[in-house]
Amino acid sequence: MLAGWWPALAAAAQGATSAPFDADTVLQLARALAAGAYEPPDTTLPPALAGANYDQYRDFRYRADKALWRDRPGVDFQAQFFHRGFLFKPRIEMHVVEEEQARELPFSTALFDYSPNPTPALDDTTGFAGFRLHAPLNSREYFDELCVFLGASYFRAVGKGLAYGLSARGLSLGSGDPAPEEFPVFRAFWLHRPEPGSATITIDALLDGPSVSGAYRFRIQPGEDTVFEVDARLFPRVDLARAGIAPLTSMYQFDASDRTGIDDYRPSVHDSDGLGLLTGTDEQVWRPLHNPSSIQHSGFQDRTPRGFGLMQRKRGFGDFEDAEAGYERRPSAWIEPLDDWGDGEVHLVEIPTADEYQDNIVAFWRPTEPLKAGSESRWRYRLHWTATKLWKPELAHVAATRIGARPGEDHSIRLVIIDFEGGNVSEAPQIEVAATSGRVANPVVHARPGGGWRVGFEFAPEGRTSSELRARLQRDGNSVSETWVYRWSA
């Protein structure tokens, strides 16, 4: 328990009702943790919880009438908490901060509805697994679920009118690498009581894992776009050569460019359909996602990136035809650095998947220089949970990518179709197309029925197993669209 690590909390555990808390409290705790040997969290569940399966765990429902701050007039945030059990075994400490004092939230079975099962025999040391925030997002009459922090350092959120989809994490260590991935855990949270009328809420979190500890502060503002302002301080115990900053995790199974072997009535299935980039040189890039036959790593080298994200651009029911999953309502997530992040790359990992139930896409910033053991680094950024983010609306953007065999005898030749929409492109543009290997032929661009522009070209692999394709619209030597990039593989 954290009370053993933080003297002020130790005093609180011995009878004090609260302990002093300020902006440096979690920072000091993370720094002290990194200076010592890693101690894993206790994942031992009480006997009453140890055998709970998925269905039984779902019956551990927090009582809405017990929500934190429910009884405070004018406060537009409420918190509910998750039970330990099933996959969520570590005890995650929860605290409330009020007037520069922190107090730990005690667990009680009275906070939960276990029906139709009997209430288990648990004491107040059982603790919680995570929490969720509610706010009047879509109307003033109802507190919608806004965001959730549950499992390792995962969290996710929604903007107005959206439903849960992709997730973010505090830190990625080894995603897609041959060695086992490390999953640091948010070991404790401090929820700051919002003032009446406040549009934001502040959450502090302590990250800890075998290789690194960290102090995180989240300032969360719900709205049409729900925005997290993140301030992360990292303290590595060992050199971290492959750390992933501001990681996003999503699912992509198939779309019109990627239907080989797909036998499904739906036209597409994904939480995100592309990686968006706004580079340090002000180039806007769109990389359609892919469900590869083997793990694929792609690095987009940059300096001082202006933004990146895993985006869901398709927004119509007809794009998915799935009345249950509602993929058209899944949010995009856009990372906007608030400082100079220096040299590095936006790293994309694409993992094969045979279904829609496993996340198989990861994107993050990987700095060129390793994070050295004993050092401290700071990463500040805004995370936008959004449906409509167009970071340079004057440029035409990619609305769809379609790839199939060219009609004719040689089915190895691919016909590539790219639809562009929006922007300030009123007259017919020119098309620029290139490939790192293989041959591009017959590029054309013409007006698309209903608006926008359609680009088409043929790609002949000529025996190559992979190629990086690139296309954009131009007018008088200037780009009038974002840059489309795609990794073709045999």
Secondary structure, 3 states (H helix, E strand, C coil): CHHHCCHHHHHHHCCCCCEECCCCHHHHHHHHHHCCCCCCCCCCCCHHHHCCCHHHHHCCEECHHHCECCCCCCCCCEEEEEECECCECCCEEEEEEECCEEEECCCCHHHEECCCCCCCCCCCCCCEEEEEEEECCCCCCCCEEEEEEECCCEEEECCCCCCCCCEEECCEECCCCCCCCECCEEEEEEEECCCCCCCCEEEEEEEECCCEEEEEEEEEECCCCEEEEEEEEEEECCCECCEEEEEEEECEEECCCCCCCCCCCCCCEECCCEEEEECCCCCEEEEECCCCCCCEEEEEEEECCCEEEEECCCCCHHHCCCCCCCHHHCCEEEEEECCCCCEEEEEEEECCCCCCCCCCEEEEEEECCCECCCCCEEEEEEEEEECCCCCCCCCEEEEEEEEEECCCCCCCCEEEEEEEECCCCCCCCEEEEEECCCEEEEEEEEECCCCCEEEEEEEECCCCCEEEEEEEEEECCEECECEEEEEEEC
